[in-house]
Amino acid sequence: MPEKMHVVLPADSNQALGLARFAIEFMSDDPETRGRPDAAVLERANLFHTDAVICGLSAIALNTNAPTLLRREAAQYATPLAGSGSLAGVPWAKGC
């Protein structure tokens, strides 16, 4: 993506597919298509990730409502049987 700085996703196209193709090319090893984010972008992404992790750990350590409620709520969802092995659902989900 050296010269091409943006991708146009026309309204009459499959935009999800276009975005997926862009993401695959951006993450590829091909020097012609891979993305090269600026150092400032990488620094901001690193700061965001660090902040999110610290906030999450703090919320769990302080036993705040959000992580506790979300965990309890997530455990109540049943996972429908969809196959075998790892695709068969999880036995600990309620209603399996």
C-alpha positions as CSV (number, residue, x, y, z in Angstrom):
1,M,0.0,0.0,0.0
2,P,2.8,2.4,-0.6
3,E,1.0,4.9,-2.9
4,K,-2.6,3.8,-2.3
5,M,-3.7,5.4,0.9
6,H,-7.4,4.6,0.9
7,V,-9.8,2.1,-0.5
8,V,-13.2,3.0,-2.0
9,L,-16.1,0.7,-1.0
10,P,-18.9,1.5,-3.4
11,A,-22.5,1.6,-2.0
12,D,-23.6,-1.2,-4.4
13,S,-20.7,-3.5,-3.4
14,N,-20.3,-6.1,-0.7
15,Q,-18.5,-3.7,1.7
16,A,-17.8,-6.4,4.3
17,L,-16.0,-8.4,1.7
18,G,-14.1,-5.3,0.6
19,L,-13.1,-4.4,4.1
20,A,-12.0,-8.0,4.8
21,R,-9.8,-8.0,1.6
22,F,-8.3,-4.7,2.7
23,A,-7.5,-6.1,6.2
24,I,-6.0,-9.3,4.8
25,E,-3.8,-7.3,2.4
26,F,-2.9,-4.9,5.2
27,M,-1.7,-7.8,7.4
28,S,0.0,-9.7,4.7
29,D,3.7,-10.3,4.3
30,D,3.7,-9.1,0.7
31,P,5.6,-5.8,0.6
32,E,3.4,-4.6,-2.3
33,T,0.2,-4.7,-0.3
34,R,1.0,-4.8,3.4
35,G,0.2,-1.8,5.6
36,R,2.9,0.4,7.1
37,P,1.3,2.4,9.9
38,D,3.1,5.5,11.1
39,A,5.0,5.2,14.4
40,A,2.5,7.7,15.9
41,V,-0.3,5.3,15.0
42,L,1.5,2.4,16.6
43,E,2.2,4.4,19.7
44,R,-1.5,5.4,20.0
45,A,-2.6,1.8,19.6
46,N,-0.2,0.7,22.2
47,L,-1.4,3.4,24.6
48,F,-5.0,2.4,24.0
49,H,-4.3,-1.3,24.6
50,T,-2.4,-0.6,27.8
51,D,-5.2,1.6,29.1
52,A,-7.8,-1.0,28.3
53,V,-5.9,-3.7,30.0
54,I,-5.2,-1.7,33.1
55,C,-8.9,-0.5,33.3
56,G,-10.1,-4.1,33.0
57,L,-7.7,-5.4,35.6
58,S,-8.6,-2.6,38.0
59,A,-12.3,-3.3,37.5
60,I,-11.8,-7.0,38.3
61,A,-9.5,-6.3,41.3
62,L,-12.0,-3.9,42.8
63,N,-14.8,-6.4,42.1
64,T,-16.9,-3.7,40.4
65,N,-20.3,-4.6,39.0
66,A,-19.5,-4.5,35.2
67,P,-17.1,-7.5,35.0
68,T,-19.1,-9.4,37.6
69,L,-22.4,-8.9,35.9
70,L,-21.1,-9.5,32.4
71,R,-19.4,-12.7,33.5
72,R,-22.6,-13.9,35.2
73,E,-24.7,-12.9,32.2
74,A,-22.4,-14.6,29.7
75,A,-22.5,-17.9,31.6
76,Q,-26.3,-17.9,31.2
77,Y,-26.3,-18.0,27.4
78,A,-26.7,-21.5,25.9
79,T,-24.4,-22.4,23.1
80,P,-26.4,-24.4,20.5
81,L,-24.9,-27.7,19.3
82,A,-23.4,-27.0,15.9
83,G,-21.1,-29.9,15.2
84,S,-18.6,-32.1,16.9
85,G,-15.5,-31.5,18.9
86,S,-14.9,-27.8,19.6
87,L,-17.9,-27.0,17.4
88,A,-20.3,-28.9,19.6
89,G,-20.8,-26.1,22.2
90,V,-19.6,-25.9,25.7
91,P,-20.8,-28.1,28.5
92,W,-20.8,-25.4,31.2
93,A,-23.3,-23.1,29.3
94,K,-26.7,-23.2,30.8
95,G,-29.3,-25.2,28.8
96,C,-26.8,-27.3,26.8
